[in-house]
């Protein structure tokens, strides 16, 4: 079985082509700039009005580039699905000065400079692999993106944890956060991936849970019963408390708001089951949900590009490197999720 996986982050997109007939350490791997950074750079190259089409994808740098473009006096026209990249609330998108175009109007803007949005450029990946004579055919496609979900009238942080709470009605393994072939309508970004790759056997996970899932594949972690996994990304940090291979509680925060002291406080409260959604949310984080305490834990399992902050804590820290590569934590998590159900 061959599995092509892409973990789409804010800084990089991490790509692995896994063949079950070979050692996973010998998989073809790429670490490339993230799609949102690539598209933002393309926007900045234009000095004219823009027509942006395609699907909902990660915003961040794209949103800043669009706003800079408008501030320079140029007009930006976007299709509805593309506009949800900026914000799911389309009235808010319009308030930024972006013009949202209906399908019937698209032909009127065909002569403008055009940029297409999508979280994964499969053609580019296949072309890159082909340059090294790698057969890029696959049986399953795994993609990780971060999607807070959307419900009108509710903030995305609260909504995200409302849905996490619904999934975690009991301790769950991280691979149970994967979606096979479809997802609830409120996950607009995940559903954009399914629309783009509907012809393939596609599995999509939230990028944070894909990384947590991948971290559990580390050899050191496999021998432990109680531990905390922390994926400390460029934008967000997710911590998950494990006992017996299941997640018993999580919290998520903005990485830039965390200090070693805060990390120690929140991780210890996560372990003893006293952490609350309100205290994380009021500290401008996303939130928290705890089913029960795991008690004393053996280590904090660290992954993510900003994991070195943990060196300033008093925890026993282990840097996860599933398949021998810390950058492949998300892809390995996707592979585990696909293998757990044979992709069905």
C-alpha positions in Angstrom: 0.0 0.0 0.0 1.3 3.4 -0.9 0.2 6.5 1.0 1.0 10.1 0.0 0.7 12.5 3.0 0.9 16.3 3.2 0.9 18.2 6.5 0.0 21.8 5.7 1.4 24.3 8.2 1.9 28.0 8.4 5.6 27.8 7.8 6.1 24.6 5.9 4.3 21.8 4.1 5.7 18.4 5.1 5.3 15.7 2.5 6.0 11.9 2.7 5.3 9.1 0.2 5.1 5.9 2.2 5.3 2.4 0.7 4.4 -0.4 3.1 6.8 -2.7 1.3 9.7 -0.6 2.4 11.0 0.7 5.7 9.2 4.0 6.5 12.6 5.6 7.1 13.3 5.2 3.4 10.2 7.0 2.3 10.6 9.9 -0.1 10.2 13.2 1.9 10.0 16.9 1.1 9.8 19.9 3.4 8.8 22.9 1.4 7.4 26.4 2.1 3.7 26.4 3.1 1.1 27.0 0.4 -0.2 30.1 2.2 3.4 31.6 2.1 3.7 30.7 -1.6 0.4 32.3 -2.5 1.1 35.4 -0.4 4.4 35.9 -2.3 2.5 35.6 -5.6 0.0 38.3 -4.6 2.8 40.7 -3.7 4.3 40.4 -7.2 1.3 42.0 -8.8 0.7 45.8 -9.1 -2.8 45.6 -10.5 -6.3 44.4 -9.6 -6.6 40.7 -8.7 -9.2 37.9 -9.2 -8.7 35.2 -6.7 -10.5 31.9 -7.3 -10.2 28.3 -6.1 -10.9 26.7 -2.7 -10.9 27.7 1.0 -7.3 27.2 2.4 -5.1 28.4 5.2 -5.1 32.2 5.5 -2.5 34.0 7.6 0.1 35.4 5.2 -2.5 35.4 2.4 -4.8 37.6 4.4 -2.0 40.0 5.2 -0.9 40.1 1.5 -4.5 40.8 0.3 -5.0 43.6 2.8 -1.6 45.2 1.8 -2.8 44.9 -1.9 -6.0 46.7 -1.1 -4.2 49.4 1.0 -2.1 50.1 -2.1 -5.2 51.1 -4.0 -5.8 47.9 -6.0 -9.1 46.0 -6.1 -9.4 42.3 -5.0 -12.2 40.1 -6.3 -12.7 36.7 -4.8 -15.1 33.8 -5.4 -17.1 32.7 -2.4 -15.1 29.6 -1.6 -11.9 31.4 -2.0 -13.1 34.3 0.2 -13.7 31.9 3.1 -9.9 31.7 3.3 -10.0 35.2 4.8 -12.9 34.5 7.1 -15.9 32.2 7.0 -18.1 35.2 7.8 -18.4 36.7 4.3 -19.9 40.0 5.6 -16.7 40.5 7.5 -14.7 39.7 4.3 -16.7 42.3 2.4 -16.0 44.9 5.2 -12.3 44.6 4.4 -12.9 45.9 0.9 -12.9 42.6 -0.8 -15.4 42.1 -3.6 -17.1 38.6 -3.6 -18.1 37.4 -7.0 -20.9 34.9 -7.8 -20.4 32.1 -10.2 -22.5 33.9 -12.8 -20.2 36.9 -12.7 -16.9 35.1 -13.0 -16.6 35.6 -16.8 -16.6 39.3 -16.3 -13.2 39.1 -14.5 -11.4 36.6 -16.7 -9.0 39.3 -18.0 -7.7 40.3 -14.6 -4.6 38.8 -13.0 -5.8 35.5 -11.6 -4.6 33.5 -8.6 -6.0 30.1 -7.7 -6.2 29.0 -4.1 -5.8 25.4 -2.8 -4.1 23.9 0.2 -2.3 21.2 -1.7 -0.8 21.4 -5.2 -0.7 17.8 -6.1 0.6 18.4 -9.6 3.7 20.2 -8.2 4.4 17.5 -5.7 4.1 14.8 -8.4 6.4 16.8 -10.7 9.0 17.3 -7.9 9.1 13.6 -7.1 9.3 12.7 -10.8 12.5 14.7 -11.1 14.1 12.0 -8.9 12.4 9.1 -10.7 10.1 8.5 -7.8 6.8 6.8 -8.8 4.2 9.1 -7.2 1.2 6.9 -7.7 -0.6 6.2 -4.4 -3.5 4.2 -3.0 -4.5 6.7 -0.3 -4.0 10.5 0.1 -3.7 11.9 3.6 -3.8 15.6 4.2 -3.6 17.6 7.5 -4.9 21.2 7.8 -6.1 23.2 10.7 -9.8 23.9 10.6 -11.5 25.7 13.6 -14.9 25.1 12.1 -17.6 27.7 11.7 -21.0 28.5 13.2 -22.6 31.9 12.7 -22.8 33.8 16.0 -20.1 31.8 17.8 -16.4 32.6 18.0 -14.2 30.1 16.3 -12.2 29.3 19.5 -15.4 28.4 21.4 -16.8 26.5 18.5 -13.6 24.5 18.0 -13.6 23.3 21.6 -17.4 22.7 21.6 -16.7 20.2 18.7 -13.6 18.7 20.4 -15.8 18.1 23.5 -18.4 16.4 21.4 -15.8 14.0 19.9 -14.2 13.3 23.3 -17.2 12.0 25.1 -14.8 9.4 26.3 -11.0 8.9 26.0 -10.1 8.6 22.3 -7.1 7.6 20.3 -5.7 10.5 18.2 -6.4 8.6 14.9 -10.1 8.8 15.7 -9.9 12.5 14.8 -9.5 11.6 11.2 -12.2 12.1 8.5 -12.5 9.6 5.7 -14.0 10.9 2.4 -16.2 13.6 4.0 -16.6 15.7 7.1 -19.3 17.8 8.8 -20.3 20.9 6.8 -19.0 23.3 9.5 -15.4 22.3 8.6 -15.2 24.5 5.6 -11.4 24.1 5.0 -11.5 20.3 5.4 -14.4 20.0 3.0 -12.5 22.2 0.5 -9.8 19.5 0.5 -12.4 16.8 0.0 -13.9 18.7 -2.9 -10.5 19.1 -4.5 -9.4 15.5 -4.2 -12.8 13.7 -4.3 -11.5 11.3 -7.0 -8.9 9.8 -4.5 -9.2 7.7 -1.3 -8.7 10.8 0.8 -8.3 11.1 4.6 -8.1 14.5 6.3 -7.1 15.4 9.8 -6.8 18.5 11.8 -3.0 19.3 11.6 -2.6 19.4 15.4 -4.2 16.0 16.0 -2.2 14.6 13.1 1.0 15.7 14.8 -0.1 14.3 18.2 -1.0 11.1 16.5 2.5 10.9 14.8 4.2 11.6 18.1 2.7 8.5 19.5 4.6 6.5 16.9 8.0 7.4 18.3 9.7 4.4 19.8 10.3 6.0 23.2 6.6 6.9 23.4 5.4 3.4 22.6 6.8 2.2 25.9 5.1 4.8 28.0 1.7 4.7 29.6 1.1 8.3 30.9 2.5 11.3 29.1 1.7 14.7 27.6 2.2 15.3 23.9 2.8 19.0 23.0 2.9 20.1 19.4 4.4 23.6 19.6 3.9 25.2 16.2 4.7 28.6 14.8 1.1 29.8 15.4 -0.6 27.4 17.8 0.3 24.9 20.5 -1.8 21.9 21.4 -1.2 19.7 24.4 -2.8 16.3 24.9 -2.8 14.2 28.0 -2.4 10.4 27.3 -3.1 7.4 29.5 -3.3 3.9 28.1 -2.9 5.1 24.5 -6.0 7.4 24.7 -6.3 11.2 25.0 -8.0 12.2 28.3 -7.8 16.0 27.9 -6.4 18.8 25.7 -5.7 22.5 25.7 -4.7 24.7 22.8 -3.1 28.2 22.9 -1.4 30.7 20.7 2.3 29.9 20.9 3.4 33.6 21.0 1.4 33.9 24.3 3.1 31.0 26.1 6.0 31.3 28.5 7.8 28.4 30.2 6.0 29.3 33.4 2.6 29.3 31.7 3.4 26.0 30.0 4.3 24.4 33.4 1.1 25.7 35.0 -1.3 24.6 32.2 0.4 21.2 31.6 0.2 20.3 35.3 -3.4 21.3 35.5 -4.1 19.3 32.3 -2.5 16.3 34.0 -4.5 16.6 37.2 -7.8 17.2 35.4 -8.4 20.7 36.7 -7.8 22.8 33.6 -10.8 24.7 32.3 -11.8 26.1 28.9 -12.6 29.4 30.5 -9.1 30.0 31.9 -7.4 29.2 28.6 -9.9 31.2 26.6 -9.7 34.2 28.9 -5.9 34.1 28.4 -6.6 34.5 24.7 -5.9 30.9 23.9 -8.3 28.6 22.1 -9.6 26.6 25.0 -9.4 23.3 26.9 -11.4 20.1 27.6 -10.5 17.5 30.2 -12.4 14.2 30.9 -10.3 13.1 33.8 -6.9 13.3 35.4 -4.0 11.1 34.3 -2.0 12.0 37.4 1.8 11.9 37.4 3.2 11.6 33.9 6.5 10.3 32.7 7.5 12.9 30.1 6.4 15.7 27.9 6.7 14.5 24.3 7.6 17.5 22.2 7.1 18.2 18.5 6.7 21.3 16.4 9.2 24.0 15.2 9.1 26.0 18.4 9.5 23.0 20.8 12.7 24.3 22.3 10.8 26.5 24.7 10.3 23.4 26.7 14.0 23.4 27.6 13.3 26.2 30.0 10.7 24.1 31.9 11.3 21.6 34.6 9.7 18.7 32.7 11.4 15.6 31.5 11.2 16.4 27.7 11.6 13.9 24.9 11.7 15.2 21.3 9.6 12.9 19.2 11.1 11.8 15.9 8.8 9.2 14.3 10.4 7.5 11.3 13.6 9.2 12.5 12.4 12.7 11.4 10.8 15.4 13.6 9.5 17.2 10.5 7.5 14.1 9.5 5.4 13.9 12.7 2.2 15.0 10.9 2.6 12.7 7.9 3.4 9.7 10.1 0.2 10.5 12.1 -1.8 10.5 8.9 -0.3 7.2 7.9 -1.2 5.7 11.3 -4.8 7.0 10.9 -5.1 5.5 7.4 -3.6 2.2 8.5 -5.8 2.0 11.5 -8.9 1.4 9.3 -7.2 0.4 6.1 -8.4 3.7 4.7 -12.1 2.9 5.0 
